[in-house]
Amino acid sequence: MKILLHARPSAGFRAQVDAVFGSGITIVDEADDAGFRREMADTEVLLHVLTPVRPYHIAAAPKLKLVQKLGVGVNTIALDAAKDAGVAVCNMPGVNAQAVAEMALALLLSVLRRTPYFDAMTRAGRGWEADSAVLDGVGEIAGRTVGLVGFGNTAARLARALEALGARVVYTARAAKADVPYAYLPLADLLAEADVVSLHAPLTEETQGMIGRGTIAAMKPGAILINTARGELVDEAALADALRAGHLRGAGLDVFAAEPAGADNPLFALPQVVLSPHIAWLTPETLGRCLAIAQENVRRLAAGEPLLNRVV
């Protein structure tokens, strides 16, 4: 069975892949679309990371039986085309929850404490010359209200850490959850109360652009926005305007509307924004869990058994 990994794996990731699947697995660089289409011609299982799988990729893969997402979000896969072609699509709910929760917390702490600014000043030998206005603008998590937009596996883990650090945690979701020990608020009320808004919602027609000019204007003055979910949830131009105007204190972003994000993104010039290139999920531990699930689904596919976490 030909298995194709569409990614640019580090040496460590490649070693993990080889340990699970053997050295015979085919790997195509995420930027090599021509090579991807060529290798898809006889691929039966595609291990998908982030580079979009378009309808024409699926049409060029007559032997394809399974697109296995190494992660959770399937918005980068042409689901209708896969369904029409009889190709199964599976994901891995919760597999990256620990890593993404930790990154959301790291981004929040970095924004609150202006870590990039002080790191640069210290490296330049000017740590004691920091702008007093920056010093006046730092803060602690304790005593702040953190609003979680969406409450799945990642948000649940993050909530416990925030609570342990002394934050008041509130959340919004499609509906209140009976087993969640935090206050449920409608989105409008959460935005008005939260000192920090952290996004954990999937990208759907309903959630695309949910943090736009109107919702940003409704956020509490001086609030912080954290996004480790999907970049398309946020109107980036509106966010940049709100940060420049001082309505928001800062933002921590791991995801962007266009990826890979270009240097011309207006958010990149703002010192109160902390950035990472959609790597919240990317840890050796997460990859190990992903590969174990992928291996099991490959076994199930070969054995004709029901697949784990089938989306299509």
Secondary structure, DSSP 8 states (H G I E B T S, - for coil): --EEEES---HHHHHHHHHHH-TT-EEE-TT-HHHHHHHHTT-SEEEE-SS-B-HHHHHT-TT--EEEESSS--TTB-HHHHHHTT-EEE--TTTTHHHHHHHHHHHHHHHHHTHHHHHHHHHTT-GGG--HHHHHT---STT-EEEEES-SHHHHHHHHHHHHTT-EEEEE-SS--TT--SEE--HHHHHHH-SEEEE-----TTTTT-BSHHHHHHS-TTEEEEE-S-GGGB-HHHHHHHHHHTSEEEEEES--SSSS--TT-GGGG-TTEEE--S-TT--HHHHHHHHHHHHHHHHHHHHT---TTB--
